[in-house]
């Protein structure tokens, strides 16, 4: 909810007169404009509205569902944490500063001007400073918290989803920097919506923790570049040391071994190719495990199977370390643009500590609960993507052999329900014969294989993935492993 210069989610909460104790209960009703307060952080203007039908009201004290101006945030707020907007406007403006806060107040005033002379509806209108709220996937999430307090951070361009899957004891997770703030007493879920990449926007306040990064492949290179651009202190290591040179020139520090990086950094990320590489990185000579000591944090961003990530979590935690899995969905271009989708699971406190890093590298993050859940979800996502790519290639080759124009097929698909950036880019790759890797074919085949094994483990059929996997295996046999996944097309024309 805050922004650059706004104190909403700052590293050290600013004590305000309002936070000295509980507020007196006020008489409020649906449609009222209010100031809503979460925890120890400054108030924010919002409006009391009807919650979505599937959104359960927290048990216990009386509360109202509030949608906030200038953001897409929303929350159940206890009645004693609310004040009427007009009666306290002057007071709130005096104690709150910052561009984002002023934009929120401007949005309220615009709303009032537009509503003047006619009945006010119960939604906050779109304007230059406030977007539509509760749109898209939000309506599908059920909340069952005693308290659910999503607070927007300094970056308005980052989507955050916290999907608690198991009951947790009462706990408050505080981010180190101006990051997403979540305080909850029971299992619940929150979501903060946004528009586009933080790497483009550049409005992140970087964590003051020392960051390590292991693995500078197609994905890791873009991630590290964006971490550096956003002001993080990063130490890098790569098996082929020459790949580190460019990042050293950009301000990164060089680590001689994975163990050294982990021992000198607070949070170390790793992004490598497959389960074997992930294990070797942790368990091998001068590996991560040798640098782990109590309090050190390790975040594995590799796409691997749940058994592998669970094993790695166990050995890290056994040495007193903290572990988070955080595989990413995307490709080289999305990595370069800071537009990855991050699926995380494991230590939720560490997830919060990684907030500024995730905002630098991605447009969205999901927290999925216990270790293994992110690995499973990522394999399912890539299974769908890989199967779809094989189907695209199959359609283009069938068009060709039946005398149909491949370009016309693409034009038709781009006008229909399957239209997407992925479809267009991959078809263009094929039509132009350009298979420069954006997502290695060998890696999508690896993910299909692991997804099929996941299905086998629970006796669930995966016939589409199995068929696609065979086509990718054929493409690999035709020396397409190091080409883009769209090179699966060549398996159909040989």
C-alpha positions as CSV (number, residue, x, y, z in Angstrom):
1,X,0.0,0.0,0.0
2,X,2.9,2.3,0.6
3,X,5.3,3.6,-2.0
4,X,8.5,5.3,-2.5
5,X,8.7,7.7,0.5
6,X,5.6,6.2,2.2
7,X,6.1,4.7,5.7
8,X,3.5,2.0,5.3
9,X,6.0,-0.9,5.2
10,X,9.3,0.6,6.1
11,X,12.2,-1.2,7.7
12,X,11.5,0.4,11.0
13,X,7.8,1.1,11.6
14,X,7.2,4.7,12.4
15,X,5.3,5.2,15.6
16,X,2.2,7.4,15.0
17,X,-0.2,8.8,17.5
18,X,-2.8,6.4,16.2
19,X,-0.7,3.4,17.1
20,X,-0.4,4.1,20.7
21,X,-3.3,1.8,21.6
22,X,-6.6,0.5,20.3
23,X,-8.9,3.0,18.6
24,X,-12.3,3.7,19.9
25,X,-15.1,1.9,18.1
26,X,-17.0,4.0,15.6
27,X,-20.4,3.7,14.0
28,X,-19.7,2.7,10.4
29,X,-21.7,1.2,7.6
30,X,-21.4,-0.2,4.1
31,X,-20.2,2.5,1.6
32,X,-18.4,4.6,4.2
33,X,-15.0,6.1,3.4
34,X,-12.6,5.3,6.1
35,X,-9.0,5.3,7.2
36,X,-7.9,1.7,7.8
37,X,-5.0,0.7,10.0
38,X,-3.0,-2.5,10.0
39,X,-0.7,-3.4,12.8
40,X,1.8,-0.7,13.7
41,X,1.8,0.8,10.2
42,X,0.3,4.1,9.1
43,X,-3.4,4.4,8.1
44,X,-4.6,4.3,4.5
45,X,-7.8,5.6,2.8
46,X,-10.3,3.0,1.7
47,X,-14.0,2.3,1.4
48,X,-16.2,-0.3,3.2
49,X,-17.7,-2.6,0.6
50,X,-19.4,-6.0,0.3
51,X,-16.8,-8.8,0.2
52,X,-16.9,-11.4,-2.5
53,X,-19.5,-14.1,-1.9
54,X,-16.8,-16.8,-1.2
55,X,-14.8,-14.7,1.1
56,X,-15.5,-15.8,4.7
57,X,-15.6,-13.2,7.4
58,X,-13.0,-13.7,10.2
59,X,-14.2,-15.1,13.4
60,X,-14.2,-13.0,16.6
61,X,-14.3,-9.3,16.7
62,X,-16.4,-7.2,14.4
63,X,-14.7,-6.1,11.2
64,X,-15.5,-4.6,7.8
65,X,-14.2,-5.5,4.4
66,X,-12.2,-2.5,3.1
67,X,-10.9,-1.8,-0.4
68,X,-8.1,0.7,-0.4
69,X,-7.6,3.6,-2.8
70,X,-4.5,4.0,-5.0
71,X,-3.8,0.3,-4.8
72,X,-5.5,-3.0,-5.4
73,X,-5.3,-4.1,-1.8
74,X,-8.2,-5.2,0.3
75,X,-8.6,-6.7,3.7
76,X,-10.9,-7.4,6.7
77,X,-10.2,-4.6,9.2
78,X,-11.3,-4.7,12.8
79,X,-13.8,-1.9,13.6
80,X,-11.5,-0.4,16.2
81,X,-8.8,-0.1,13.5
82,X,-11.1,2.2,11.4
83,X,-11.8,5.9,11.4
84,X,-14.2,8.0,9.3
85,X,-12.4,9.5,6.4
86,X,-13.7,13.1,6.5
87,X,-13.4,13.6,10.2
88,X,-9.8,12.5,10.3
89,X,-8.5,13.6,6.9
90,X,-6.5,16.6,8.1
91,X,-4.9,14.5,10.9
92,X,-3.9,11.7,8.6
93,X,-2.4,13.9,5.9
94,X,-0.2,15.6,8.5
95,X,1.2,12.3,9.8
96,X,1.6,10.5,6.5
97,X,3.9,11.5,3.6
98,X,5.0,10.0,0.3
99,X,3.9,10.0,-3.3
100,X,1.9,6.8,-3.1
101,X,0.0,8.1,-0.1
102,X,-0.8,11.4,-1.8
103,X,-2.0,9.5,-4.9
104,X,-4.3,7.5,-2.7
105,X,-5.8,10.7,-1.2
106,X,-6.1,12.2,-4.7
107,X,-8.0,9.1,-5.8
108,X,-10.5,9.5,-2.9
109,X,-11.0,13.1,-3.8
110,X,-11.6,12.2,-7.4
111,X,-14.0,9.5,-6.4
112,X,-15.9,12.1,-4.3
113,X,-16.0,14.6,-7.1
114,X,-17.4,12.0,-9.5
115,X,-19.9,10.9,-7.0
116,X,-21.1,14.4,-6.1
117,X,-24.7,15.0,-7.2
118,X,-25.5,11.4,-7.7
119,X,-25.8,8.2,-5.7
120,X,-22.5,6.6,-5.0
121,X,-22.2,3.0,-5.9
122,X,-20.3,0.5,-3.8
123,X,-17.2,0.2,-6.0
124,X,-14.1,2.3,-6.3
125,X,-14.0,3.6,-9.9
126,X,-10.9,3.4,-12.1
127,X,-8.9,6.5,-12.4
128,X,-5.4,7.6,-13.2
129,X,-4.4,6.7,-9.6
130,X,-6.6,3.8,-8.7
131,X,-7.2,0.6,-10.6
132,X,-10.1,-1.9,-10.6
133,X,-10.1,-4.0,-7.5
134,X,-11.0,-7.6,-6.9
135,X,-10.6,-8.5,-10.5
136,X,-9.3,-11.7,-12.1
137,X,-8.0,-14.5,-9.9
138,X,-8.7,-12.7,-6.6
139,X,-12.4,-13.8,-6.5
140,X,-11.3,-17.4,-6.4
141,X,-9.3,-17.2,-3.2
142,X,-11.0,-18.1,0.1
143,X,-9.7,-16.4,3.2
144,X,-10.2,-17.9,6.7
145,X,-8.0,-15.8,8.8
146,X,-8.7,-14.3,12.2
147,X,-6.7,-11.4,10.9
148,X,-5.6,-10.9,7.3
149,X,-3.6,-7.8,6.6
150,X,-2.1,-7.4,3.1
151,X,-0.1,-4.3,2.9
152,X,1.3,-2.9,-0.3
153,X,5.0,-2.3,-0.5
154,X,7.0,0.3,-2.3
155,X,6.6,-1.4,-5.6
156,X,3.1,-1.2,-7.2
157,X,4.2,-3.5,-10.0
158,X,4.4,-6.8,-8.2
159,X,1.7,-9.4,-7.7
160,X,1.9,-11.5,-4.5
161,X,-0.1,-14.5,-3.6
162,X,0.2,-16.2,-0.3
163,X,-1.6,-19.6,-0.3
164,X,-1.4,-21.1,3.1
165,X,-2.1,-24.8,2.9
166,X,-1.6,-25.9,6.5
167,X,-2.6,-24.4,9.8
168,X,0.1,-22.4,11.4
169,X,0.4,-21.0,15.0
170,X,-0.1,-17.3,15.5
171,X,2.8,-15.5,14.0
172,X,3.8,-12.2,12.4
173,X,6.3,-12.2,9.5
174,X,8.2,-8.9,9.1
175,X,10.1,-8.2,5.9
176,X,13.5,-6.6,6.3
177,X,12.8,-3.8,3.8
178,X,9.8,-1.9,2.3
179,X,8.2,-5.1,1.3
180,X,4.9,-6.9,1.5
181,X,3.7,-7.1,5.1
182,X,1.6,-10.0,6.2
183,X,0.4,-10.6,9.8
184,X,-1.9,-13.5,10.4
185,X,-3.1,-15.5,13.3
186,X,-4.4,-18.5,11.4
187,X,-4.1,-20.0,8.0
188,X,-5.3,-17.7,5.3
189,X,-4.4,-16.3,1.9
190,X,-3.7,-12.8,0.7
191,X,-3.1,-11.4,-2.8
192,X,-1.8,-8.1,-4.0
193,X,-2.4,-7.3,-7.6
194,X,-0.2,-5.2,-9.9
195,X,0.5,-4.3,-13.5
196,X,4.0,-5.1,-14.8
197,X,7.7,-5.6,-14.2
198,X,9.6,-4.1,-11.3
199,X,12.8,-4.3,-13.3
200,X,11.3,-1.8,-15.7
201,X,9.8,0.3,-13.0
202,X,12.9,0.3,-10.7
203,X,11.0,1.4,-7.6
204,X,12.2,-1.3,-5.2
205,X,14.1,-0.7,-2.0
206,X,16.7,-3.5,-1.9
207,X,17.2,-5.6,1.2
208,X,20.3,-4.8,3.2
209,X,21.1,-8.5,3.4
210,X,24.1,-9.8,1.4
211,X,22.8,-11.9,-1.5
212,X,24.6,-14.8,-3.1
213,X,23.8,-16.4,-6.5
214,X,25.0,-19.7,-7.9
215,X,24.4,-20.5,-11.5
216,X,24.5,-18.1,-14.4
217,X,22.7,-19.9,-17.1
218,X,19.9,-18.5,-19.3
219,X,17.7,-17.9,-16.3
220,X,20.3,-17.1,-13.7
221,X,22.0,-14.4,-15.8
222,X,18.8,-12.3,-16.1
223,X,18.0,-12.7,-12.5
224,X,21.4,-11.6,-11.3
225,X,21.4,-8.6,-13.7
226,X,18.0,-7.4,-12.3
227,X,19.2,-7.9,-8.7
228,X,22.1,-5.7,-9.4
229,X,20.0,-3.1,-11.2
230,X,17.8,-2.8,-8.2
231,X,20.7,-2.1,-5.9
232,X,21.2,-5.5,-4.2
233,X,24.6,-6.5,-3.0
234,X,25.3,-9.8,-4.9
235,X,28.2,-12.3,-4.9
236,X,28.2,-14.7,-7.8
237,X,29.6,-18.1,-8.6
238,X,29.3,-20.2,-11.7
239,X,30.9,-23.5,-12.7
240,X,32.3,-21.8,-15.8
241,X,34.0,-18.9,-14.1
242,X,34.2,-16.7,-17.2
243,X,30.4,-16.2,-17.1
244,X,31.0,-14.2,-13.9
245,X,33.1,-11.5,-15.6
246,X,30.2,-9.5,-17.0
247,X,28.5,-9.3,-13.6
248,X,31.7,-8.4,-11.8
249,X,31.8,-5.4,-14.2
250,X,28.2,-4.6,-13.2
251,X,29.2,-4.5,-9.5
252,X,28.9,-8.1,-8.3
253,X,31.4,-9.7,-6.1
254,X,33.1,-13.0,-7.1
255,X,32.8,-16.1,-5.0
256,X,35.4,-18.8,-5.5
257,X,33.3,-21.7,-4.4
258,X,29.6,-22.3,-3.5
259,X,30.7,-22.9,0.1
260,X,32.4,-19.5,0.2
261,X,29.4,-17.7,-1.3
262,X,27.0,-19.2,1.3
263,X,29.4,-18.5,4.2
264,X,29.8,-14.9,3.3
265,X,26.2,-14.1,2.3
266,X,22.9,-14.0,4.3
267,X,20.7,-15.4,1.5
268,X,22.1,-17.5,-1.3
269,X,20.0,-18.4,-4.4
270,X,20.8,-21.2,-6.8
271,X,19.5,-21.9,-10.3
272,X,20.9,-25.0,-12.0
273,X,19.7,-27.4,-14.7
274,X,18.4,-30.6,-13.1
275,X,18.2,-32.7,-9.9
276,X,21.8,-34.0,-10.3
277,X,23.2,-30.5,-10.7
278,X,21.2,-29.3,-7.7
279,X,22.4,-32.1,-5.5
280,X,26.0,-31.8,-6.6
281,X,25.9,-28.1,-5.9
282,X,24.9,-28.7,-2.3
283,X,26.6,-32.0,-1.5
284,X,29.7,-31.9,-3.7
285,X,33.2,-30.7,-2.8
286,X,33.2,-27.1,-1.6
287,X,29.5,-27.3,-1.9
288,X,26.7,-25.3,-0.3
289,X,26.4,-27.6,2.7
290,X,30.0,-26.8,3.7
291,X,29.1,-23.1,4.0
292,X,25.9,-23.6,5.9
293,X,25.8,-22.6,9.6
294,X,22.9,-21.5,11.8
295,X,20.9,-18.7,10.3
296,X,22.3,-19.0,6.8
297,X,19.6,-19.1,4.1
298,X,19.5,-21.1,0.9
299,X,16.9,-20.7,-1.9
300,X,16.9,-23.3,-4.6
301,X,15.3,-21.9,-7.8
302,X,16.0,-24.9,-9.9
303,X,13.2,-26.9,-11.5
304,X,13.6,-30.4,-9.9
305,X,11.4,-33.1,-8.4
306,X,9.9,-33.0,-4.9
307,X,12.1,-35.8,-3.6
308,X,15.2,-33.9,-4.6
309,X,14.1,-30.6,-3.1
310,X,13.0,-32.3,0.1
311,X,16.3,-34.0,0.5
312,X,18.1,-30.7,0.0
313,X,15.9,-29.0,2.5
314,X,16.6,-31.7,5.1
315,X,20.3,-31.4,4.9
316,X,20.3,-27.6,4.9
317,X,18.0,-27.5,8.0
318,X,20.0,-30.2,9.7
319,X,23.0,-27.7,9.8
320,X,20.8,-24.9,11.2
321,X,20.2,-23.3,7.9
322,X,16.9,-22.0,6.5
323,X,15.5,-23.4,3.2
324,X,13.1,-22.2,0.6
325,X,12.4,-23.7,-2.8
326,X,11.5,-21.1,-5.4
327,X,11.5,-22.4,-9.0
328,X,10.6,-19.9,-11.6
329,X,8.2,-20.0,-14.6
330,X,9.4,-18.2,-17.6
331,X,12.1,-18.0,-20.2
332,X,15.3,-16.1,-20.9
333,X,13.5,-13.0,-22.2
334,X,11.2,-12.9,-19.1
335,X,14.2,-13.4,-16.9
336,X,16.0,-10.5,-18.6
337,X,12.8,-8.3,-18.2
338,X,12.3,-9.2,-14.5
339,X,8.9,-10.7,-15.4
340,X,9.3,-14.3,-14.0
341,X,6.6,-16.0,-12.0
342,X,8.1,-17.4,-8.7
343,X,6.6,-20.4,-7.0
344,X,7.9,-20.7,-3.4
345,X,7.5,-23.2,-0.6
346,X,9.2,-23.9,2.7
347,X,10.4,-21.4,5.3
348,X,7.7,-18.6,5.1
349,X,9.8,-16.2,7.0
350,X,12.6,-16.6,4.5
351,X,10.1,-16.1,1.7
352,X,9.3,-12.7,3.3
353,X,13.0,-11.9,3.6
354,X,13.4,-12.5,-0.1
355,X,10.7,-10.0,-1.0
356,X,12.9,-7.3,-2.6
357,X,14.8,-10.0,-4.5
358,X,11.6,-11.6,-5.8
359,X,10.3,-8.2,-6.9
360,X,13.5,-7.5,-8.8
361,X,13.4,-10.7,-10.7
362,X,9.6,-11.3,-11.2
363,X,6.2,-9.9,-11.7
364,X,4.4,-12.5,-9.4
365,X,5.2,-14.8,-6.5
366,X,3.2,-17.5,-5.0
367,X,3.8,-19.1,-1.6
368,X,2.6,-22.7,-1.7
369,X,3.2,-24.1,1.8
370,X,5.5,-26.9,2.6
371,X,8.7,-27.9,0.8
372,X,7.9,-30.0,-2.3
373,X,4.7,-28.2,-3.3
374,X,6.5,-25.7,-5.5
375,X,8.5,-28.4,-7.2
376,X,5.3,-30.3,-8.0
377,X,3.4,-27.2,-9.2
378,X,6.3,-26.1,-11.4
379,X,6.5,-29.5,-13.1
380,X,2.8,-29.4,-13.8
381,X,3.1,-25.9,-15.3
382,X,6.0,-27.0,-17.5
383,X,4.2,-30.2,-18.4
384,X,1.3,-28.1,-19.8
385,X,3.6,-25.7,-21.6
386,X,5.7,-28.5,-23.1
387,X,2.7,-30.5,-24.3
388,X,1.2,-27.3,-25.8
389,X,4.5,-26.6,-27.6
390,X,4.5,-30.1,-29.1
391,X,0.9,-29.6,-30.2
392,X,1.7,-26.3,-31.9
393,X,4.5,-27.9,-33.8
394,X,2.3,-30.8,-34.8
395,X,-0.4,-28.4,-36.1
396,X,2.1,-26.4,-38.2
397,X,3.6,-29.5,-39.8
398,X,0.1,-30.9,-40.5
399,X,-0.8,-27.6,-42.2
400,X,2.3,-27.8,-44.3
401,X,1.9,-31.4,-45.5
402,X,-1.8,-30.8,-46.4
403,X,-1.0,-27.7,-48.4
404,X,-2.2,-25.1,-46.0
405,X,-0.3,-21.9,-45.2
406,X,1.4,-22.0,-41.9
407,X,1.4,-18.3,-41.6
408,X,-2.4,-18.3,-42.2
409,X,-2.8,-20.9,-39.5
410,X,-0.9,-18.7,-37.1
411,X,-3.0,-15.7,-38.1
412,X,-6.2,-17.7,-37.4
413,X,-4.9,-18.9,-34.0
414,X,-3.9,-15.4,-33.0
415,X,-7.4,-14.2,-33.6
416,X,-9.0,-17.0,-31.5
417,X,-9.1,-18.2,-27.9
418,X,-5.6,-19.7,-28.0
419,X,-4.0,-16.3,-28.8
420,X,-1.0,-15.6,-26.5
421,X,2.5,-14.2,-26.6
422,X,3.9,-17.8,-26.2
423,X,1.9,-19.1,-29.2
424,X,3.0,-16.2,-31.4
425,X,6.7,-16.2,-30.4
426,X,7.1,-20.0,-30.8
427,X,5.3,-20.1,-34.1
428,X,7.5,-17.2,-35.3
429,X,10.5,-19.2,-34.3
430,X,9.4,-22.1,-36.4
431,X,8.4,-20.0,-39.4
432,X,11.7,-18.1,-39.4
433,X,13.8,-21.2,-38.6
434,X,15.2,-19.4,-35.6
435,X,15.7,-21.8,-32.7
436,X,18.1,-19.8,-30.6
437,X,17.4,-21.0,-27.1
438,X,15.0,-19.1,-24.9
439,X,14.1,-22.3,-23.0
440,X,16.3,-25.2,-23.8
441,X,14.6,-28.2,-25.4
442,X,16.5,-30.6,-23.2
443,X,15.2,-28.9,-20.1
444,X,11.5,-29.0,-21.1
445,X,12.0,-32.7,-21.9
446,X,13.5,-33.2,-18.5
447,X,10.5,-31.5,-16.9
448,X,8.1,-33.6,-18.9
449,X,9.9,-36.7,-17.7
450,X,9.7,-35.6,-14.1
451,X,6.1,-34.7,-14.4
452,X,5.3,-38.1,-15.8
453,X,7.1,-39.6,-12.8
454,X,5.1,-37.4,-10.5
455,X,1.9,-38.8,-12.1
456,X,3.3,-42.4,-11.7
457,X,3.9,-41.8,-8.0
458,X,0.3,-41.1,-7.4
459,X,-1.1,-43.5,-10.1
460,X,-2.4,-40.6,-12.1
461,X,-2.5,-40.9,-15.9
462,X,-0.5,-38.4,-18.0
463,X,-1.0,-39.7,-21.5
464,X,-0.7,-36.2,-23.2
465,X,2.6,-35.5,-21.4
466,X,3.8,-39.0,-22.3
467,X,3.1,-38.5,-26.0
468,X,4.7,-35.1,-26.0
469,X,7.7,-36.5,-24.2
470,X,8.3,-39.0,-27.0
471,X,8.3,-36.2,-29.5
472,X,10.9,-34.3,-27.5
473,X,13.0,-37.4,-27.2
474,X,12.9,-37.7,-30.9
475,X,14.0,-34.1,-31.3
476,X,16.9,-34.7,-28.9
477,X,18.0,-37.6,-31.0
478,X,18.1,-35.2,-33.9
479,X,20.6,-33.0,-31.9
480,X,18.1,-30.4,-30.9
481,X,18.8,-30.5,-27.2
482,X,20.6,-27.2,-27.0
483,X,18.1,-25.4,-29.3
484,X,14.9,-23.7,-28.1
485,X,12.0,-25.9,-27.1
486,X,10.2,-24.8,-30.4
487,X,12.8,-26.9,-32.2
488,X,10.6,-29.9,-31.3
489,X,9.1,-28.9,-34.7
490,X,12.0,-30.7,-36.4
491,X,10.9,-34.0,-34.9
492,X,7.9,-33.9,-37.1
493,X,9.7,-33.1,-40.4
494,X,12.4,-35.9,-40.2
